[in-house]
Amino acid sequence: MKSDKVILSGKGVTKIFGFGSNKTVAVDHVDFSFREGEVISIVGESGSGKTTLAKILLGLLKQTEGEIYFDGQLRDIRSH
């Protein structure tokens, strides 16, 4: 059953690969909010950053910028 309690949210989540003229912005300042019991999907064109965002949320990649909150607590996924 879906509730109004936000369990995972993010603001300005960004992932940049490379440096200088060789940099690629894979995820560009994404904001999101997932509620308890909610079923979500990430959709978009090929190369739009869906897999990169999912890996950031799972802690498999470090975001370059932005904040992610789990159950209201700031999570510094970059330190994992």
C-alpha positions as CSV (number, residue, x, y, z in Angstrom):
1,M,0.0,0.0,0.0
2,K,1.4,3.4,-1.0
3,S,1.9,6.0,1.7
4,D,2.8,9.7,1.7
5,K,6.2,8.9,3.5
6,V,9.1,9.7,1.2
7,I,11.8,7.0,1.7
8,L,14.3,8.0,-1.1
9,S,14.8,11.4,-2.6
10,G,17.4,13.4,-4.4
11,K,18.2,16.9,-5.5
12,G,20.6,18.0,-8.2
13,V,22.0,14.5,-8.7
14,T,24.7,14.7,-11.3
15,K,27.3,12.3,-12.7
16,I,30.1,13.4,-15.0
17,F,32.6,11.0,-16.5
18,G,36.0,12.3,-17.7
19,F,37.5,15.8,-17.6
20,G,37.8,18.9,-19.6
21,S,37.0,18.6,-23.3
22,N,36.6,14.8,-22.8
23,K,33.8,15.0,-20.1
24,T,30.4,13.4,-20.6
25,V,27.5,14.5,-18.4
26,A,25.6,11.2,-17.9
27,V,23.1,12.4,-15.4
28,D,22.4,16.2,-15.2
29,H,20.9,17.6,-12.0
30,V,18.1,15.1,-11.5
31,D,15.5,15.6,-8.7
32,F,13.4,12.7,-7.6
33,S,11.2,11.5,-4.7
34,F,10.1,7.9,-4.1
35,R,7.3,7.1,-1.5
36,E,7.0,4.0,0.6
37,G,5.2,1.3,-1.2
38,E,5.4,3.1,-4.6
39,V,6.5,1.2,-7.7
40,I,8.7,3.3,-9.9
41,S,10.4,3.0,-13.3
42,I,13.1,5.0,-14.9
43,V,12.4,5.6,-18.6
44,G,14.2,7.4,-21.4
45,E,16.0,7.1,-24.6
46,S,19.2,5.0,-25.1
47,G,22.1,6.8,-23.5
48,S,20.0,9.1,-21.4
49,G,21.5,8.0,-18.0
50,K,19.0,5.5,-16.7
51,T,21.5,2.9,-15.8
52,T,23.9,5.4,-14.4
53,L,21.2,6.9,-12.1
54,A,20.2,3.4,-11.0
55,K,23.9,2.6,-10.1
56,I,24.2,5.8,-8.2
57,L,21.0,4.9,-6.2
58,L,22.4,1.5,-5.4
59,G,25.7,2.9,-4.3
60,L,27.7,1.3,-7.2
61,L,28.7,4.7,-8.6
62,K,29.6,7.9,-6.8
63,Q,27.6,11.0,-7.9
64,T,29.6,14.0,-8.9
65,E,27.1,16.5,-7.4
66,G,23.8,16.5,-5.6
67,E,22.3,15.1,-2.4
68,I,20.5,11.8,-1.8
69,Y,18.3,11.3,1.2
70,F,17.2,7.9,2.6
71,D,14.4,8.0,5.1
72,G,15.0,11.7,5.6
73,Q,18.7,11.3,6.4
74,L,21.4,12.7,4.0
75,R,23.3,9.8,2.5
76,D,26.8,10.5,1.4
77,I,26.9,7.7,-1.2
78,R,30.2,9.2,-2.4
79,S,31.9,7.8,0.7
80,H,30.9,4.2,0.0
